[in-house]
Amino acid sequence: MARTLGPVCKRCRREGKKLFLKGVRCDSKACPFEKAGDKKTPLPPGMHGMKRGKMTEYGEQLREKQKVKTYYGVLEAQFRKYYQMAERSKGNTGEILLSLLERRLDNVVYRFGFAVSRAQARQMIAHGHVCVNGKRLDVPSYLVRPGDAVSMKVFKRQGKKAGNDASKGVYLVITSLVGNGDKKEAAGTMTVLDATKNRDVPDYLSRNEGEVPSGVVMRYPLFDDVDKSLDVRPQLIVELCSK
C-alpha cells in the first residue's frame, strides 16, 4: 500500500489552505495556520517561499489538483483512475470526480467522526478495525453505496489494556500534546469520539449513537457535500487532466 511519508504541515502551507491532515493538532494553537493568525498568510515551505512570482494559469490548475490529492490522501495513479471514471459518467466531470473521492471508505470513516484524520482512518481500515455490512473490510479505497452500514470492529479482549471505561479499544484512544506558547503541558489522552464530537456529519451520512460507533450511507454524495473549507474549483482540475 503506497503512502506519502514526510512532513505534513508544510503540505498545508504549500497549498495555502488548512487541509486538516494531523487530526487534533489542526484544531489547536500548535497549527502553523493558527500561529500565523490574521496578520499574514503562512508562507510556502522552503527558504525561497516568499520570493515566488505570480502563478501562471497552469500553476493554478496544478495546485488545485495537488490540493485535492493531498486532502483525500490519494496518489497520482489513483487520481487518474477516478478522473477516467468521472469522464465516462454522465454529468459534470469535476463534480462527479469529487463525489467519487467522497465515497472512499477512509473518507467516510473520517466524515462519520470515527477517526481524527483520513490517515488514521486509512490505517484503521488496513488493520481490520472497520466493518461494512457486518463484514470486515480492509480496503481504504472501497467506494461505498447507499444502504451500506459502516461500523467499528468489536474484539473479544477489547479494552482490557486500556485501564479505563472510556477506552473501548485501541482505535478509540489518541494522545495529544497541549501547548501554550513556549510552555507545554504533559501529554493527555482522549477518545476519538470525544475529539470529533463537534464535527458536523454530512447529509448523505446518518450516524448512530451507541456503544459501537456505526452509521449508514443514505445516498450518493453530491458536490455540495464536499467540505466548504476546501474551497475547491473542479473546473481547473478538468482543464488540467483533459490536456
Protein Blocks (a to p, Z undefined) as FASTA:
>chain_A
ZZdedjfklmmmmnopaehlnojmmmmmkbmklmnmmmbccddedjklmmpccddfklmm
mmmmmmmmmmnopafklmmmmmmmmmmpgcjfklmmmmmmmmpmklmmmmnopafbfklm
mmmmmnopaceehiacfbfkbccdehiacdddddfkgoklnopaklnbfklpccddddeh
jbccddddddfklmmmmpccdfkbccdddfbdcdddfbdcdfklpcfklopafklmmmmm
mZZ
